[in-house]
Amino acid sequence: MSSTKVIVPQLAWHEDNELELDFPSSWSVRFCAMRGYTATPLDDVGIRRAFANPIGTKTIKELAAGKSEVVIVFDDMSRPTKVHQIVPHVLEELRAAGVPDKGIRFIVAQGTHGDHTRWDFERKLGFEIVERYPVYNHNPYENCTPVGTTPLGTPVSINAEVMACDLKIGIGAILPHPMAGYGGGAKIVMPGVASIDTIGHNHHMCIWGRSPDDRHPSLGFNKHAGNIMRADMNEAARLARWDIKIDGMLNGRRDFVALFVGDIVAEHEAAVPIAREHYRTERPGECDVVVCNAYSRANEGFFSAFAGTAFLGPDGGDIVLLLSCPEGQVVHHLAGAFGKFTHGRSSHHADRLPPNVHRMIVVSPIRDHAPLYGTLLNDQLIWVKTWAEARELLEQGHPQGARVAVIPDSTIQYFA
């Protein structure tokens, strides 16, 4: 029997390979890629140009002159950033400024996510960096230094090791974010290396109830201007006296296609208008089935499970979440589940599927019994281990055919 085939990326941080999805040839299948999905990767010349022309501040070499203690803070494994491609350029500038290796350390900005292991550090930074320099986890519960209070009332305490350094460098990526509008910029500081109480206050002032819908209207994907969570983060970064930030914009295979280097607020402001066009995805129209592939941020894949609900027709339909993540969903101390009756202080779990979702089918080689934001939905999810099993369920549920949208990376795309 003939079929329509679509390829989606899989297993970031692992094999980084592809999965072929086949559908009955009579079905209408639309591949919904973001505008920058196949954008050309940035070459070494482009990276060096960004470093040589920082936005709103001096170069790293100039900032590092006379400094003896440097911290390089990088985003964690819940972000797709290939930090190891950027670090050599940072170290080159530090060496040119005369900073000795013994004065350099790395800290992962995992906020309230679980601790990282050497396996994680090597994938983010590369084997040689982990062999040569000390790399630390951030501890949001201890050793955080108070630095002031934001105009929105958030008491800001930042990792004490970070605050002990006289040059603070951040490396991350600008990606659409379900609350802050866009990631990157000052998010490396708060929540990245802030205390649990600081992060909790920032989230609590924005989210009022236990539902993701009970939140300040300024929050959401692609909502940047006037976003109070972002404004609070920017103020926290100023209180921490952050020196410089490097943010990458990524294509559909996690390659850098643009780089923004500079003042932690100014570079982010410069990046957002470009990122808005880059990650923009056209709405597919009414669908009977929406396939959401969790690739770049697979360990927070349940964030993207509902990305396609808005495209189901008036009679509803099925959502398929492709979730290939051998390490399972990220531990989230602020919002995760820690038992049947216990959750983080800012948890806002959905307890039922949207009314227009007939079935949510999760395709995963492993079953995670306590996924982020999914604990209360476990009894309503259909778990299968292969695409073949999912296709069989879809064909049974849509014997007359179906209109299908395939989102190749629902963890970083937004629709407009």
C-alpha distance (Angstrom), angle and dihedral (degrees) to the residues before:
residue distance angle dihedral
M1 . . .
S2 3.82 . .
S3 3.76 119.3 .
T4 3.79 143.6 -173.3
K5 3.80 112.4 -115.1
V6 3.80 130.3 -155.4
I7 3.82 128.2 -178.1
V8 3.82 122.6 -143.8
P9 3.83 130.0 179.1
Q10 3.80 120.3 -108.2
L11 3.80 143.8 -174.6
A12 3.79 105.9 24.8
W13 3.82 109.5 -161.8
H14 3.82 89.5 21.2
E15 3.82 126.9 57.9
D16 3.82 91.8 -27.5
N17 3.79 91.4 -147.2
E18 3.81 137.7 141.6
L19 3.79 138.8 -95.7
E20 3.80 122.6 -147.4
L21 3.79 115.1 -141.7
D22 3.80 116.9 -162.5
F23 3.80 125.3 -164.2
P24 3.81 132.2 -177.8
S25 3.80 108.1 -82.2
S26 3.80 90.9 -124.5
W27 3.80 91.8 61.9
S28 3.80 121.2 94.0
V29 3.81 107.0 -121.5
R30 3.80 124.5 -174.5
F31 3.81 123.0 -170.2
C32 3.83 105.9 -145.6
A33 3.80 106.4 -160.8
M34 3.79 124.0 169.3
R35 3.80 116.7 -110.0
G36 3.80 93.7 -104.0
Y37 3.81 95.8 44.5
T38 3.82 94.6 116.9
A39 3.81 97.9 27.6
T40 3.81 114.9 148.8
P41 3.83 114.1 -98.2
L42 3.78 117.7 -111.2
D43 3.80 113.5 -104.3
D44 3.80 128.0 -142.7
V45 3.80 91.2 -91.7
G46 3.80 91.0 55.6
I47 3.79 92.5 49.1
R48 3.80 92.4 49.6
R49 3.80 90.7 48.2
A50 3.80 90.5 56.1
F51 3.81 91.8 49.4
A52 3.80 91.6 48.3
N53 3.80 93.1 51.4
P54 3.81 108.0 44.4
I55 3.81 119.2 -176.9
G56 3.78 115.2 -114.9
T57 3.79 98.1 -15.4
K58 3.80 145.2 54.3
T59 3.81 125.6 -78.4
I60 3.80 118.6 -86.0
K61 3.80 89.2 -108.9
E62 3.81 90.7 55.7
L63 3.80 93.7 44.1
A64 3.82 90.9 48.8
A65 3.80 95.1 54.2
G66 3.80 108.6 122.1
K67 3.83 93.4 2.2
S68 3.80 120.3 130.0
E69 3.81 105.7 179.4
V70 3.81 118.0 53.1
V71 3.78 130.0 176.5
I72 3.79 123.0 -164.1
V73 3.81 109.4 -161.0
F74 3.81 116.0 -164.7
D75 3.79 134.1 -174.7
D76 3.79 119.9 -99.6
M77 3.80 135.5 -112.2
S78 3.80 91.8 -82.6
R79 3.80 86.4 72.4
P80 3.83 122.7 68.0
T81 3.82 96.6 -137.7
K82 3.81 114.8 137.6
V83 3.79 92.0 -142.5
H84 3.80 91.8 172.6
Q85 3.81 89.2 71.9
I86 3.82 92.1 57.5
V87 3.81 102.7 38.5
P88 3.86 96.2 74.4
H89 3.80 89.8 58.6
V90 3.81 91.2 50.7
L91 3.80 92.2 48.9
E92 3.80 91.0 48.2
E93 3.81 89.7 57.6
L94 3.80 92.4 46.4
R95 3.80 92.3 50.7
A96 3.79 90.5 48.8
A97 3.80 87.5 55.0
G98 3.80 91.3 51.3
V99 3.82 98.5 -109.9
P100 3.83 108.9 155.9
D101 3.80 121.1 -131.9
K102 3.80 90.5 -117.3
G103 3.80 88.9 64.2
I104 3.84 94.7 56.6
R105 3.78 127.2 86.5
F106 3.82 135.4 163.5
I107 3.82 126.4 -137.0
V108 3.80 124.7 -172.5
A109 3.80 113.6 -131.2
Q110 3.78 97.5 -139.9
G111 3.82 94.5 146.8
T112 3.80 103.7 -165.4
H113 3.80 94.9 -17.5
G114 3.78 119.7 114.8
D115 3.79 122.9 -79.2
H116 3.79 120.8 -85.9
T117 3.80 127.7 -125.7
R118 3.78 130.1 -144.9
W119 3.82 87.3 -95.1
D120 3.81 88.5 61.6
F121 3.80 93.8 44.0
E122 3.81 92.2 52.0
R123 3.79 92.1 52.6
K124 3.77 92.6 48.4
L125 3.79 99.6 40.0
G126 3.81 106.3 16.9
F127 3.80 129.6 -111.0
E128 3.82 96.1 -86.1
I129 3.81 94.3 54.9
V130 3.81 93.0 49.0
E131 3.79 89.7 48.7
R132 3.79 93.4 49.9
Y133 3.82 105.6 37.9
P134 3.80 136.6 39.4
V135 3.82 112.5 -103.9
Y136 3.80 120.3 -165.1
N137 3.77 140.0 -170.5
H138 3.78 118.7 -126.1
N139 3.81 114.9 -116.2
P140 3.82 110.5 -152.5
Y141 3.81 92.4 -173.2
E142 3.81 100.5 56.8
N143 3.80 143.4 24.6
C144 3.79 97.6 29.7
T145 3.81 120.0 144.5
P146 3.84 121.0 -140.9
V147 3.81 110.6 -123.6
G148 3.83 102.8 171.2
T149 3.78 143.5 -75.8
T150 3.80 127.5 -72.2
P151 3.83 122.1 -126.4
L152 3.82 86.7 -105.7
G153 3.78 90.3 58.9
T154 3.80 101.6 -104.1
P155 3.82 111.3 147.2
V156 3.80 102.8 -137.9
S157 3.81 122.3 -146.1
I158 3.80 118.8 169.9
N159 3.81 133.4 -164.7
A160 3.82 106.1 -74.1
E161 3.82 94.1 -137.4
V162 3.79 89.5 54.2
M163 3.78 91.7 49.4
A164 3.82 91.4 48.9
C165 3.81 90.7 61.9
D166 3.79 122.8 88.7
L167 3.82 94.6 -148.0
K168 3.81 121.6 45.6
I169 3.82 119.4 -168.7
G170 3.79 125.8 179.7
I171 3.81 129.6 -161.9
G172 3.80 122.6 -167.5
A173 3.79 145.6 114.5
I174 3.77 137.2 -93.7
L175 3.80 109.1 -124.4
P176 3.80 134.2 154.6
H177 3.82 109.6 -86.8
P178 3.82 127.7 -159.6
M179 3.81 93.5 -132.5
A180 3.82 111.7 13.5
G181 3.81 93.2 47.0
Y182 3.79 91.3 -127.2
G183 3.77 132.0 16.8
G184 3.76 123.4 -134.2
G185 3.78 127.5 62.5
A186 3.80 114.2 63.8
K187 3.81 94.5 0.7
I188 3.82 85.7 87.9
V189 3.83 86.1 68.2
M190 3.79 101.4 36.1
P191 2.97 116.3 53.2
G192 3.83 90.8 0.3
V193 3.81 101.4 71.9
A194 3.81 101.3 1.4
S195 3.80 129.6 114.7
I196 3.79 123.2 -93.8
D197 3.82 90.6 -110.4
T198 3.79 92.2 50.9
I199 3.79 92.4 48.9
G200 3.79 91.4 43.9
H201 3.80 93.1 53.7
N202 3.79 92.4 47.9
H203 3.80 91.1 52.1
H204 3.81 97.0 39.9
M205 3.79 93.8 54.8
C206 3.81 88.4 55.2
I207 3.80 102.1 39.0
W208 3.78 116.3 49.6
G209 3.78 106.0 175.6
R210 3.79 142.6 28.3
S211 3.79 93.6 -92.8
P212 3.84 123.2 81.0
D213 3.81 85.9 -128.6
D214 3.82 92.7 61.3
R215 3.77 95.4 82.9
H216 3.77 142.5 107.5
P217 3.84 111.6 -70.7
S218 3.80 92.2 -126.6
L219 3.83 90.7 67.8
G220 3.80 127.2 89.0
F221 3.79 146.6 80.9
N222 3.80 112.0 -38.2
K223 3.83 91.8 2.9
H224 3.77 104.1 129.8
A225 3.80 112.1 139.6
G226 3.79 109.5 78.4
N227 3.80 94.2 3.8
I228 3.82 103.3 155.2
M229 3.81 94.4 -158.9
R230 3.80 90.4 55.5
A231 3.81 92.2 45.1
D232 3.80 90.4 52.6
M233 3.80 91.1 49.2
N234 3.80 91.4 51.0
E235 3.80 90.6 52.7
A236 3.80 90.8 49.6
A237 3.80 90.8 53.1
R238 3.80 90.3 52.2
L239 3.80 91.0 50.7
A240 3.81 88.8 51.3
R241 3.83 89.4 53.0
W242 3.80 92.0 -128.4
D243 3.79 113.2 -165.6
I244 3.80 109.0 -160.2
K245 3.81 142.0 -11.6
I246 3.80 133.2 -156.6
D247 3.81 117.3 -157.2
G248 3.78 126.3 -179.3
M249 3.80 129.2 -155.4
L250 3.81 112.3 -143.1
N251 3.79 137.8 -150.5
G252 3.80 127.2 -143.4
R253 3.80 92.5 -73.9
R254 3.82 95.9 47.6
D255 3.82 93.9 -103.1
F256 3.80 119.6 145.2
V257 3.79 110.7 -107.4
A258 3.81 96.7 168.2
L259 3.79 134.7 13.7
F260 3.80 128.6 -153.9
V261 3.80 117.3 -162.7
G262 3.77 124.9 178.3
D263 3.77 148.1 61.2
I264 3.81 107.5 8.1
V265 3.81 93.8 -118.1
A266 3.81 100.2 31.6
E267 3.80 96.4 51.3
H268 3.80 90.8 49.4
E269 3.80 92.1 49.9
A270 3.80 88.9 51.2
A271 3.80 92.0 48.6
V272 3.81 100.7 48.4
P273 3.85 98.7 72.7
I274 3.81 90.1 50.0
A275 3.80 93.4 44.2
R276 3.80 90.1 49.5
E277 3.80 90.6 62.7
H278 3.81 94.7 37.2
Y279 3.83 97.7 55.1
R280 3.81 95.2 35.0
T281 3.81 114.2 123.0
E282 3.79 126.3 -168.4
R283 3.79 115.8 -119.5
P284 3.80 110.8 -107.5
G285 3.78 98.0 -142.9
E286 3.80 125.2 -123.1
C287 3.80 114.1 -15.8
D288 3.78 139.1 -175.9
V289 3.82 93.1 -155.5
V290 3.80 130.1 26.3
V291 3.82 118.7 -169.2
C292 3.82 112.3 -157.2
N293 3.79 113.4 -165.2
A294 3.82 113.7 -158.2
Y295 3.80 104.8 -153.2
S296 3.80 118.3 135.1
R297 3.81 94.1 37.7
A298 3.79 100.7 22.7
N299 3.81 92.7 148.2
E300 3.81 87.3 63.4
G301 3.77 91.8 38.1
F302 3.77 96.8 134.5
F303 3.80 88.2 68.4
S304 3.79 86.5 69.4
A305 3.79 98.0 42.2
F306 3.78 91.7 95.4
A307 3.80 96.4 43.9
G308 3.77 92.3 104.3
T309 3.81 101.1 43.3
A310 3.81 91.9 95.6
F311 3.81 90.2 61.1
L312 3.79 98.3 55.4
G313 3.79 112.9 108.8
P314 3.82 124.7 -111.2
D315 3.81 90.2 -87.1
G316 3.81 91.3 53.5
G317 3.77 128.2 -128.9
D318 3.78 146.6 -165.1
I319 3.81 132.9 -54.3
V320 3.81 119.1 -153.7
L321 3.81 116.8 -163.4
L322 3.82 115.4 -161.9
L323 3.79 104.2 -153.7
S324 3.81 113.9 173.5
C325 3.80 102.1 166.8
P326 3.84 115.7 138.0
E327 3.82 93.1 -170.5
G328 3.80 92.7 54.2
Q329 3.79 128.2 -132.9
V330 3.80 119.1 -29.6
V331 3.79 120.1 -94.2
H332 3.81 107.7 -114.0
H333 3.81 112.8 -169.1
L334 3.79 93.3 -173.3
A335 3.79 100.2 46.8
G336 3.79 108.0 8.6
A337 3.79 134.0 103.0
F338 3.80 121.5 -99.6
G339 3.77 99.6 175.8
K340 3.77 142.2 -20.9
F341 3.80 91.8 -70.9
T342 3.80 103.2 22.3
H343 3.79 131.2 77.6
G344 3.79 139.5 160.2
R345 3.79 118.8 -76.3
S346 3.82 92.9 -101.8
S347 3.79 99.6 40.8
H348 3.79 116.5 143.1
H349 3.76 104.7 175.4
A350 3.75 123.7 -178.5
D351 3.79 110.3 -124.8
R352 3.80 97.6 -166.4
L353 3.77 140.2 27.9
P354 3.81 118.0 -103.0
P355 3.82 109.9 -88.7
N356 3.81 92.8 -113.3
V357 3.83 92.7 57.1
H358 3.80 110.0 91.3
R359 3.79 94.6 178.7
M360 3.78 135.4 2.3
I361 3.79 108.2 -155.4
V362 3.81 116.1 -166.4
V363 3.81 115.2 -159.0
S364 3.79 108.1 -159.0
P365 3.82 134.7 140.0
I366 3.80 87.3 -137.6
R367 3.79 132.1 39.0
D368 3.80 116.8 -130.7
H369 3.79 108.4 -157.4
A370 3.78 95.1 -166.7
P371 3.81 107.4 38.1
L372 3.76 121.4 168.1
Y373 3.80 110.0 -86.9
G374 3.79 89.6 -5.9
T375 3.81 104.5 82.9
L376 3.78 95.4 96.5
L377 3.80 91.0 45.7
N378 3.79 98.4 53.0
D379 3.80 94.3 103.1
Q380 3.82 89.7 52.5
L381 3.80 97.4 49.6
I382 3.79 125.1 91.3
W383 3.79 109.7 -142.2
V384 3.80 121.3 -158.9
K385 3.78 129.8 166.5
T386 3.83 102.3 -141.6
W387 3.78 140.6 37.7
A388 3.82 89.1 -121.5
E389 3.80 89.5 62.9
A390 3.80 91.5 47.9
R391 3.80 92.0 49.2
E392 3.80 90.8 51.9
L393 3.81 90.4 53.6
L394 3.80 91.1 48.0
E395 3.78 93.4 50.3
Q396 3.80 90.5 49.4
G397 3.79 91.1 50.6
H398 3.81 95.5 44.8
P399 3.82 106.8 37.6
Q400 3.82 91.9 158.3
G401 3.81 93.2 54.0
A402 3.79 132.7 -94.7
R403 3.78 145.4 -120.7
V404 3.80 106.0 -123.5
A405 3.79 133.7 -167.3
V406 3.81 119.2 -166.0
I407 3.81 115.4 -159.8
P408 3.84 106.0 -162.6
D409 3.82 94.4 -157.3
S410 3.77 113.3 10.8
T411 3.83 90.3 172.9
I412 3.83 94.3 72.4
Q413 3.82 106.6 21.4
Y414 3.77 127.2 94.3
F415 3.80 128.0 -166.4
A416 3.79 128.6 -130.9
